[in-house]
Amino acid sequence: MLKQRLLTAALLIPLVVASILLLSTAIFQGVLAIIVLLAAWEWFSIIGFKQNNQKLFSLLVFSLIIVLTSLLPTSSLLLLTVLIWLAVLIFIGVFAHKPLPAVALKLFMEKNTALMMSAVVLSLFWHGAVELHSSSSLGPQQLLYVMVLVWLADTGGYFAGKRWGKIPLAKAISPNKTWEGVGGALVLGTVWALIGFVLNFSGEISLFNWITLSVFALFISIIGDLFESLFKRCYQVKDSGNLLPGHGGMLDRIDSLIAAVPVFTAAIYFLGAS
């Protein structure tokens, strides 16, 4: 399993880096659309849209949501992104250590409602990534920066949690995650934030604001992970798929990014420093 995981990562990471830094935004958004559609296909399968005609209907709804959200002004779209993820953060916080009440569980288990929730957050991720990539000459570097931030946070969280983890972060959603793991994620993420500032990924943003928005994006990435885990727990699914050997499905690989990237983009936008 570890060998497969490392091999897959060794093949994918150079492709991801090259796509972000070398492709124009017009081409990059098409490549990202394919990745998001693959994740959507897996998510809709988790919800219960398992037959191909059901999945195609789901993707049609998803595409419609992307088109409709494209009609919103950038400021409104990014503000909506922040509000949605703050709402998810509060929801996860409330039910981190206790089962969902019947009303909330029914909401997640109702296929059309679950479809809308998943489609909205995936579409906001796509818009956020494309907006950041095209925002300025620093856009591609900043997009790569926040992705590395999330990957390092996952790594720091995994090893710190494995070594010192005792206090559950959200035992009702993801029992293996701990606050000690969050601490490890914050340490590694803060070190990367300092490196990013030295490399001038921050543009005109002050050191304090850069570290603050990086830490916030990192924390929201954990919420994104827990949000997907909540869906999988409701539907009693372990992995979103098996597309990536050793890593599970595409959705499993981008669940944290789905939250972190658009929130980071919003922070950059509203700070006026993109």
N, C-alpha and C positions, 0 to 999 in steps of 0.2 A: 504493500500500500504506500509506504513512504517513498519507495523508488518511483512508483508511478506518479506520485504527487510532485516530486522534484523534477521528473522528466517533463511533465505537463507544464510546470511553471517555467522551466528552462526554454521551452518552445514558445510559450505564450507571451512572456514578459517582453522580449525584444520586439515582437509584433505589435504589442500595445504601445510601447514607447515610440516606435517608428511611426505608427498611425497617428499618434497625437502630435508629434513634433514635425513630421514631414508632410503630412497630407493637408491640403487646403480644407477650410471649414466645409465647403460644399461637398467634398468627397468624404470627409470625416463624418459628417452627420449621416450619410448613407451607410457607412460601415457601422456606426453606433446604432442606427435603426435596426440593422440585422441582429445585433447582439441583444437589443432590447426586445425585439420580437421573439427571439429564442427564449428569453427569460419569461416573457408574457405567456408563451405557449406552455411552459412548465407550470407557471403559477395558475393558469386557467385549468390545467389538468388537476392540480391539487384541489382546486375548488370543486371539481366534479364535472367539468366540461371535457369528457374523455373521448367522445366520438369526434371524428374529424370535422363533421359538419357543425358540431357544437363549438369546436375550437375556432373554426373559420368565422362563425358568427361572433365569437368573443373578440377575435382579432379585428373584425370590422368595427365593433363597438370601440375597441381600443384606438383604432386609426381615427375614428370620428372624434374621440376625445382629444387626440393630439391636434387635429385640425381646429377644433373649437377653442382649445387653449391657445393656439397660435394667434387667434384673433385678439387676444388680450394685450394691452400695452405691457411692455417688459416690466415696468415697475409693479403693475398689478399682479402679473404672473408670479414674480419673485416674492411679493408680499404674501400672496396666497400660499406659496410654498412654505414660507416660514410659519404662517399660522397653522397650516395642516400638521407640520412636524412638531410644533409646540403642543398641539392638541394630542397627537400620538404620544408624545413624551409624558404628558399628564396622565393619559389613559394607562400607559405602561406602568407609571409610578403607582397608580391606585391599585392595579391588579397584579403587581409584581409577585406578591406572596400569598395570593388567595385566588381561588377559582373564579372564572367569569360568572357573573349572575346570569340567570336564564335569558334575560332580555338581550344582554350583550352577546351571549353565545349564539342566540337565534340570529342576531345581526350578522355575525361572521359566517354562520352556516347557511344563510339564505343566499343562494347562488348569484342572483342578479346584483344584490347589494355588495357581496364580496367581489364580484367582477368589477363593479364601479370603483371600489376602494383601491383595488390592485391596479386597475388601468390608470387611475388618476395619479398615483404616486410614481408609476413607471413613466408616464408621459411627462411629469414634472422633472424627473431625472433627465430624460432626453433633452428637454428644453434647456435645463440648467447647464448641462454639459456643453451643448452647442453654443449657448449664449456666452459662457466663459471662454470657450475656444476662440470665438470670433470677437471678443470684447476689445482686445488691444494686441499689440505685439507681444505682450507678456502672457496673453491668454492661454496659449498651448502649454507654456511652462507652468502656469498656475494650476491648470487642470491636472497635469502630471504630478505636480506637487501634492495636491489634495488626495490624489489616488495613492501615492506612496505613503502619505500620512496615515491613511486608513489601513493600508497593508501592514505598515510598521506597528500600528496600534493593535491590529489582530495578532501579530507576532508577539509583541510585548505582553499583551493580555493573556495569550495562551501559555507562555512559559512562566510568567509570574503567577498565574492562577494554578498551574500544575505544581509549582514549587511551594507556594505559600498560601494558596487559596483555602479559606475557611468560612468567610462570611458570604452567604449567598447574595447575589445581586438581584435575581428575579427567579426564585426557586419554583414558582408556579408556571413559569414560561420556559426557562432554560436552566435547569438545576446545576449544570456544570459551570456556569459563569459566576464569578465571585468579585467582590469589591477589591480584593487584592489584585485580581486580574486587571481591573479598571486602573488601579494604581500603576501597574506595569505598562499599560497602554499609554497613560499620561506621561510617564517618564520618557519612554521612547519617542512619543509624539512631540513632546516639548523639545527634546534634543534635535529632532528633525526640523521643527519650527525655527530654532535658532540657526541651523544650517541654511534653511531656506531664506532667512532674512539676510545672512551674510552673502548668499548667492544672488541677492536682489530680486527674488521672486516676488517680494512684497511690494515692489514699485514705490509709491509715495506713502505707504502705510507705516505708521510708527511701530517700533518694536513691541510696545505694550499692546497696541491694537492687533498686530499680527499674531502674537502669541494667544491673545484672548479669542480671536475668531478661529484660530487653528484648534484650540482646545475645545471650543464649542462645537465645531464641525466634527471633531473626534468623538465627542460625547454623543452627538446626534447619530453618528455612524453606528454606535452601539445600540441606540434605539431602533435604527433601521434593521439591524440584525435581529433584535428581539421581536420586532413587528412581524418579520417573516416567520420567525420561530413560533410566534403565537398562532399564525395561520396554520403552520404544519402541525402544531399540537392539537388545534381544533379538529383537523381532518386526519389526525393520527398518521402523519407521513414523516419519515425520517429525513430523506433527501428530496430535493426538488426534481432530480433527474440523475442521469449517469452520463451526460454528454462529455464531461471532462474527467478522464481517468484519474482517480485518486482525489478528486475535488468535488464530486457530485455533479449537480446540474449548473447551468449558467446562472440561474437565480441565486444559488448558494454562493457563487463567487462575487456577485455584485450587490447582494442585499444591503451591505453596509454603505456602499457607494450610492445607492439609490437615495439615501437620506443625506449623506454628507456632501455630495457634489452640488446639488441645487441650493442647499443652505449656505455653503461656502460661497457660491456664486452670488447669492443674494447679499451676503455680507460685503463682498467686494464691490458690488454694484452700489449699495446704499452708502458705503464709505466714499464712493466717488473716486476709487483708486485703481480701477481696472485699466 
